[in-house]
Amino acid sequence: MKTYKDLNDNLWAYELDGSQDHLIPTEFILITEDEAETIRAEKQLEIITIEPTKEELFAELQVLTAKINALA
């Protein structure tokens, strides 16, 4: 597979035989597998760091509890 990245660092893979080359947008950038792995690792870190903290979840719980109590 040939791996490309778009302008937002999203990864796209196409067949090596060139049969899909007509589908590759001109703004896509051909990258190496090492570069693709780096992007994958960075995106995985983004997913991990987006997890809310205990304090954030507790604050959300308090807001929801207040809304529920207001319904009663």
Secondary structure, DSSP 8 states (H G I E B T S, - for coil): -EEEE-TT--EEEE-TTSTTGGGS-TT-EEE-HHHHHHHHHHHHHHHHHTS--HHHHHHHHHHHHHHHHHH-
